[in-house]
Amino acid sequence: MLERKPRRKISVTKMAYSPFYFIGQAFKNIWRNVGMSIASVLILMACLLVTGAFYSVERNINYNLEGLGGLNKILVYINEECTEDQIRKIKEEAENCKGALEVTLITKEEALKDEKDKMGEEFSDIFEWLEEGENPYRASLEIEYETDSDVAALEKALKNIDGVDKIVSRSDTAEKVEQIKDVVSKVFLGMMVLLFTVSVFVIITSIRLALSARKKEIVVMRYVGATGFFITVPFLLEGALLGLAASLAAFGVQYYIYGAVFSGVSENFLGLLNLLPASALSGTLFKSFLAIGLVTGLLGSTVSLAKYLNK
Amino acid sequence: MIEFRNVTKLYGQSAPALENVNLKIESGEFVFIIGESGAGKTTLTKLLLREEKTSSGDIYVDGKRLRRLNFFTLPYYRRKIGFVFQDFRLFEKMTVYENVAFAMRAVGQSRRAIAKKVPLILRVVELEDKRDRFPSALSGGEQQRVALARALANNPKYIIADEPTGNIDPQRSLEIMEMLLKIREMNKTVIVVTHEKALVERFGQRVITISKGHVVSDTGKSS
């Protein structure tokens, strides 16, 4: 019963030093410790998803800030009574203020049109009504400054110009946005480091289990004179395959979730919050996921094999 | 030729496993290394396989100093040695043929070379009719012969057998020894590490006795 019928094809002999042999052995190792392998993939996936979420949030914050036309601007509202000549004069005076980089005049008509464009088609009837009646918007100056340290002096100088009604500076908002970005970055980075470390350790454990399961085989291989390359490559490939699986799965999940969030935001926020389409992020995300996945997998394998390599 | 020059091996603070050992084994010799348990036989084997490094002194094999072998050169040195484990270390899920082929595959031999050579080796150990059996279907003596065949697979110059008769009955032990003598005639140097003094005396070969880490007797070259 224990006798095997002679075979024409002998699998063992087919495999010497072929890439198929190494890949086959790597899959065999994964299958031997399937539970640990799944755990490694899931944890690494979580790490990649946090990375992906961080990247998506960061990119979208910047995208929305760009949409606001930047935060390093001061808005100067001009008295309604001012004539066009007076407005031109106010603009000239503002241009001469220290710290002012560029001064743009936004007329009442332009202000109304901008708002109409921003609100979209749904509110077009309200704007048509405003256009027909009296325009409630005021002329304003948009003043760009170079550095935050210019703001206080610039505001003071602008206040002294005749005809200036109100000054709105976005420097506070800019500071708050920067603070939020900073906190978000720190939280995400902390989670990334934690999950990355856990992933490496789980992969190390997984590879060590594979090494332990094949201990007898490895001892025999070493004693008959197998090279370190021949012995270690399947384990390195195992780490790389786990990393690759985690990368591809994480990319799929991220793409799906981002797509769902994108549709939800597009439908419910009416242009108040704009998200980049998934295609704008997918290229970088895919490459980053692959790189992080492979590096983590290989790092885990290398650390596990270090003991063997040092012998 | 194998040469031990003032070899000492220490493990921590305990007494030396081997102390100031000097010996020479010429190519083509058949040597028994005997000694009681804990005498230093296993340490000597490990040093010869370069599983361990000497604490002091040097071992030369064919003029090469084993201390100087590194991660890259060590595998090529080990291909000169066919090692037979006391517990056989056969793979239960592989047939006799595959167990032998495994050793050749591990050193990157071609399909054709494996297919050509394994049957010849199995003929030497008289197992050609059992090539497709699994180890569990073989007797202890037969399993040891498979282990011997695997040690021969890469055509080593030296055969080191660690207690080759430790797990088999006396009749099979004699057969294994006869087989090792036959292998020596294939221009190999055979070193048999054992504690079975009575068995050794029947063969009239060179016997090196180790006790408490020292070489206490050496009968000199065999015929």
Chai-1 contact restraints between the chains, C-beta under 6 A:
chainA,res_idxA,chainB,res_idxB,connection_type,confidence,min_distance_angstrom,max_distance_angstrom,comment,restraint_id
A,L2,B,F134,contact,1.0,0.0,6.0,A-B,restraint_1
A,L2,B,A137,contact,1.0,0.0,6.0,A-B,restraint_2
A,E3,B,D132,contact,1.0,0.0,6.0,A-B,restraint_3
A,E3,B,R133,contact,1.0,0.0,6.0,A-B,restraint_4
A,R4,B,T95,contact,1.0,0.0,6.0,A-B,restraint_5
A,R4,B,D132,contact,1.0,0.0,6.0,A-B,restraint_6
A,P6,B,D132,contact,1.0,0.0,6.0,A-B,restraint_7
A,V12,B,E98,contact,1.0,0.0,6.0,A-B,restraint_8
A,V12,B,A101,contact,1.0,0.0,6.0,A-B,restraint_9
A,V12,B,R105,contact,1.0,0.0,6.0,A-B,restraint_10
A,T13,B,A101,contact,1.0,0.0,6.0,A-B,restraint_11
A,T13,B,R111,contact,1.0,0.0,6.0,A-B,restraint_12
A,T13,B,I114,contact,1.0,0.0,6.0,A-B,restraint_13
A,T13,B,A115,contact,1.0,0.0,6.0,A-B,restraint_14
A,A16,B,R105,contact,1.0,0.0,6.0,A-B,restraint_15
A,A16,B,G108,contact,1.0,0.0,6.0,A-B,restraint_16
A,Y17,B,G108,contact,1.0,0.0,6.0,A-B,restraint_17
A,V220,B,R89,contact,1.0,0.0,6.0,A-B,restraint_18
A,M221,B,A106,contact,1.0,0.0,6.0,A-B,restraint_19
A,Y223,B,F83,contact,1.0,0.0,6.0,A-B,restraint_20
A,V224,B,A103,contact,1.0,0.0,6.0,A-B,restraint_21
A,V224,B,A106,contact,1.0,0.0,6.0,A-B,restraint_22
A,G225,B,P75,contact,1.0,0.0,6.0,A-B,restraint_23
A,G225,B,R78,contact,1.0,0.0,6.0,A-B,restraint_24
A,G225,B,R79,contact,1.0,0.0,6.0,A-B,restraint_25
A,G225,B,V107,contact,1.0,0.0,6.0,A-B,restraint_26
A,A226,B,A106,contact,1.0,0.0,6.0,A-B,restraint_27
A,T227,B,P75,contact,1.0,0.0,6.0,A-B,restraint_28
A,G228,B,F71,contact,1.0,0.0,6.0,A-B,restraint_29
